[in-house]
Amino acid sequence: MPAEMDVFGVFGYRGSFTGFYNHFTASGNFNSQAGNLQMRDLSMDYSRGMDSATYSGFLAAEQFEAGKVLGLTPTLGKVTFNSDLKGRGLSTDAFNLDVTADFPYAELNGRVLTNLGFQGRATPAGFIGDASVDDPLLSFSATGEVNTAGREPVYRFTELELRHADLGGLGFDTIGSRISFEGSTDFAYGSGDDITGRISLRNIQWQRLGVRHQIQYLVFDAGKSAELRNWTLRSNMADAGITGHFRLATLASGIQGLLHDILPNWFDSVAVTDTSVRYSFDLNIRQPALLIGMLQPGAAAGATHVRGSYDGRGNAFRLESINPTWYTTGEVELRNIALKLHRKPDDSLLIEAEAGSWRMGGKTLFRNLDIDAALLGSVSDLRLQLTDSSGANSIRLNSVIGLTDD
């Protein structure tokens, strides 16, 4: 027997069999330690090796250890399936299979999914055809292809409908969010550093912490030229763009470091490990109530425009402007806000802030709030001007504050 049969362990067969062990036609049951296979009018010829094997017919199994047989553990575990197939090649790096199959049961990445279906062609480079899942954790249908032949896999789906996905149950978050959408994709993404192409989604429903949010449409475009990346995001809620030298794998830590510098009590610090990261960004939030409501329930804001830049070579950032027309958390309300922040490579932090009014508990406390501050090490230069609600009185403060460890 060929060495490839060792993965089945002890095995036996009951049914009709015509031919040789490596070139035959059979209808019956193949019983093995890896599970049992039922076959009908199955023709197989691997007399010239597994790479050149040809096969066709009906094949079914229940609780079959497909991952072990195909060498795909732990990604793939046991499966139950029914299939009509025709193909060439039986090794993981040489197969071309036309198949119509349904999988009532499949173990994928340690989780059980039910009612999977596939019709199309599978090769080592990926698959093209129709795929579907109808499970309590995940329900979707897709028409398109996944091509892994290039340096980065390409995901091209002309029709994509995600009816529901339980992100908590699938292991993507810890709070049980659910999401659904329709759309199409044509993008390449592989190593974690690069993504190019387009993702276009519509009718996005996101449920988080018992609150349902809706985004009418979202279009993400990613391009790259000579390591200069350009990402744009358009939706009914906001438009955003980021351009510069950055890697997807380090962008999140760079943004967190920027946020820590602005709000150190809210965001943890991160070590700067990639000094080549530098980018500029532009964010225009047309419906900030939707975005802020997702992130901070009870808070809201008016239309907001944010521009800025970050340079990892000096761990320097600049927020050129943050201009929400108003912002409220319920008790506190600020209107006509303008904010600028600039952290220089010497770790000095310059702050300029203006607000047309400051209300608390439904009452206007101040109008024309101006703050200018320069923070460097243990010394802070603070200039503060507040004008009260009547406009008749004002408070002005100019000081240099020495800060010590005491």
N, C-alpha and C positions, 0 to 999 in steps of 0.2 A: 504494500500500500504506500502511496506517496506520503511524504512527511506532513503535507497540508491537512491530512485526515486526522492527525494526532489531536487536534483541538476538540474533536468530538468524543474522545475517550473510547469507552466500550460502546459499540453500536451494533445494531441489527436491522434487518429489513424484512417486511412481510408484504407480499403483493406480487404483481407481475413484473418481470424484468427480462428484457431482451438485449443481448449484447455482451460487452465486457465491462469490467469495473470502471474503466476510464472512457468508455464510449457506449452509451446505452439509451434505451427508452424504457420508462417505468411508470407504473401507476400503483401506489400503495403507501405504506407508512414506514418512515425511516426513524428508528428509535435510537437515541444516544444519550450520553450523560449531559450533553449540552441542551437537550430538549428534543422534542419529537417534531418531524416534518411530515406533512401529508402532501402527496404529489399526484397529479393526474396528467397523463400524456406528456410527461416531462422528458424531453430529449436533452442529453448532455454529452459533450465530447471534450474531454481534457487530456486526450492522448498526447497532445503536443505541449502540455504544460498548462498551468493555471492562467498565464497571461494570454494564451491563445484559445482558451476554452470557449465553446459555443453552447448555448442552452436556450430552451423555450418551453412553455407550458404553464400549468397552474401549480402554484406552491403555496402552502399555508402552514402555520405553526401556532402553538399556544405556549406562552411562557418560555419562549426559546431564547437562549443566552446569545443573542446576536452580537453584543459587544465583545464577548470573549472570542467568538468564532472569527469575527472580522478584525480583531485587534483594536477596538475602539473604546475600551474601558478606560476611565470611568464615565466618559461622556455618554455612552450608550450601554444600557443594561439589558434586561429581558424585554421581549416584545411578543405580542400576539398579532398575527397579520394574515391577510388573504391577498393573493396577487396573481395577476396574469403578466408574464414577462417574456422578453426575448432580448438576448444580448450576447456580448462577447467579452471574455476576460473575467476572471474570478479573484484576482488579487486586488488589494486596496489601491495600487498605483496603476492598474491596467484593467479597466472595465468600461463598457459602453452598454447601457441597459435602458431599454424602453419598457416602461412598467405602468400598470394601473393597479394601485394597491390601497387597501384600507387597513388601518392599525387600530383596533379597538383598545389596545393597551400598549404603552411604551414607557420605558424608564429612561429619562433624559436628564443628565446632570443631577442625578439623585432625586428627581421628582417624577411622579407618575402623571402622564397625560393620557387622555382617552379620546377616541374618535378622531384620529388623524387620517387624512387622505392625501394621495399624491397621484398625479397622472402626468407623465412626461418622460424626459430622458435624463438619466444620471450618468455622470462620468467623473473621473478624478478631478476634473476642473470645476465641477459644480453640478447644477441641474437647471433645466429649463422646462417650464410647464405650469401646472396648477397645483397648489397646495392648500390644505385647509386643516383647521383644528376646531373642534367643538367640545370644550372641556370647561368645567366650572372655574378653573384658574385662567384659561386662555381660550379665546374664540376668535378666529380670523380666517380669511380667505385671501389668496394672492395669486396673481398671474404674472409671470415674468421669469427672471433667471438670476442665479447667483454664480458668478464666474470667478474662480480662484486661480486661474492660469497665470495671471500677471503678478507684478510685484505686490499689488494691493488688490484684494477681492473687490469685485464690482457687484453692486446690488441694484438691479434694474427691474422694477416692477411697474407695469403699466396700469395695473389695478390692484389696489391694496385696501382691504377693509378689516380694521381691527374692531370687532364688535364689543369685546371687553378683555381687559387684562388686569388681573389682581396682582399688583406690583409687590405687595407684601408676601402673598403666597408663593410668588415666583422668586422671592429672595432679593428683589431690587430695592426695597425699603423696609422699614420696621413699623410703619404706622398704617399699613393696609390701604394705600391709595389705589384707585382704579382709574383706568383711562380707556377711551375709545376714540376712533377717528377713521376717516377715509382719506385716500390720497394716492400718490405715486412717488417713485424714487428713481434716481439715476445717479448713483454716487459710488466712489471708490473709497474704501476705508480698511486699513489693515493693522499696522503696527502700533497704533495709538498716537502717532506723531502727525499723520497726514490724513486729511479728508478733502476730497474734491468732488464737485458735482452739485446736484440739487435734490432737496427733499421738499415735496409740496403736499401739505396736509390741509384738510378742511373738516368743519364740524367736529372740532375737538372737544370732548367732554372729559373733565378731570374732576374726580371726587377725592377730597382730602379732608380728614378730620370731620367727616360728616357733612361737609359743605361742597356743593357741586358748582364748578366753574365751567364756562363755555368760551371757546375761542373760535371765531367764525372761520378764519383761515390763517395759515402760517407757511411761509416760503423761506427756506434756508438755502443760500448759494455760497459755495466755497471754491475759491480759486487759488492758484499758486504760481508764482513766476520768480525764478532765481531766489528761492527761499523766502521771498516776500509773499506773505499770505494775506488774503483779503476775504473776509467773511461778511455777509450781509444777511439780515433777518427782517422780513416784512410780515406784518400781521395786522388785523384790525385793532389790536391792542397797542402795538409799539413797532417802531422801526429801529434797527440797530446795525452798527457797522464797526468792524475792528480791522485795522491794517497794520502790518509790521512784521518783525522777526520774532516769531514765537512758535512753540510746539504745543500741540494739544495736551500732551502729557504733563507739561509744566504750567500751562496757562491758569489752571484752577488754583495752584499754589501761589502764582504771581498775583492773582486777583485777591486771594485771601490775605496775602501780605500787605497789599494796598489798603484793604478794608481794616486790617489791624492797626495800621498807622493812623487811620482816620478815627476809628472807634475801638480802641484797645480793650475796652471792657466787654465788648460784644464778640470780637473775633480773636482767635488764638494767633500768636506769632508763628511765622514759618521761616526757616533758614533759606537764604537765597543761594541756590546751587547752580543756577544757569544765568550768568551775567550777560549772555547774548540776547536775553529776552527784552524786547522793547517794542512798543506798539502805541498807536493812538486809537481812540474809540469815540463813537458818537452814538448817542441813544436818544431817541425821540419817543416819549411815551404819550400816546394820544389818549389812552384810557387807563391811567394809573390806578384807578379804583380797582380794576380787575387784577392787576399785577400785585399791588400792595395787599389787597384782600387775601390773595393766596398765601403770601409770605407772613403777614402780620394781621390776623383777624381783628376787625374793629378799627383799623387805621384806614385812611383814605387820603387822596391827594388830587390836585388838579393837573392839567396837562403839564408835562415836565420834559425839559431838554437838558441832557447831560453831555458834556464834552470833556475830554481829558487825554492824558498820555502817561506812559510808564517807561522807565529806563532802568533795566536791571544792572547796568554797569555801575551805577551809583546808588542803586536802590532808591531812585528818585521818582516821584510821581507828581503829576499836576492835574488837578480838576479845574479846568478853565471856567466852567460854570455849571451850576445846578439851579435851574429856574422853574420850580413848581409854582403855579399860580396860587396854590394854597396847600396846606398839609394839616391833618388833624389826627389825633389819636383818641378823640372823644372829649377829653377834658381840655387839652391844649390845642390851640389852632393858630397857625402862622399863615399870613397871606403875603403875596408878592415878594417871594424870597429870591435872593441871589447869593450864591455861595461860591467862593474860590478857595482852593487849597493847593499849596505848593510845598512839597518836601524836597529839599535840596540834598545833594550828595553829602554835605557836612552835617546831615541830620537835623538841620533847622527846619521848622515848620511855619509857614506863613498862612494866616487865615484872614479872609475878608468875608464878612457876612452882612446882609441887609434884609430887613423884613418890613413890609409896609405896616403890619399890625400884628400884635400878639394878644390873643384872647385866651382866657381861661375861665371855665365854668360859665360860658355864655357872656362874659363881660370883657370888654376891651381894656387891657391893662396899659398897653403902650402902643404908640404909633411911631413909625420911623426909627426902627431899631438898627443901629450900626455897630459892628464889632470889627476891630482890627487887632490882630495879635501876631506876635513873632515869638516863637518858642525855640530856644536853643540851650540844650543842656540843662543847667540848673537856674537859668535866668529867663524870665518871660517879660516881654514888653507888651502891655495890654492897654488898648485904647477903647473905651466903651462909651456910647452915647445913646440914651433912651429919652424919648419924648412921650409924655403921658397922653391919655386919651383926649384931653381937652385941647392939647397943643399949646397951652399957656405956660406949662412948666416943663423943664427938661432936666435930665441927669447926665452929667458928663464925668467920665473917669479916665484919667491918664496915669498909668503907673508902671514902674518897673519892679517886678516881684522876684525876689531871690528865693529859690527853692532849695532846700537841703534835705538830707536824709532824716533829720530830726522832725 
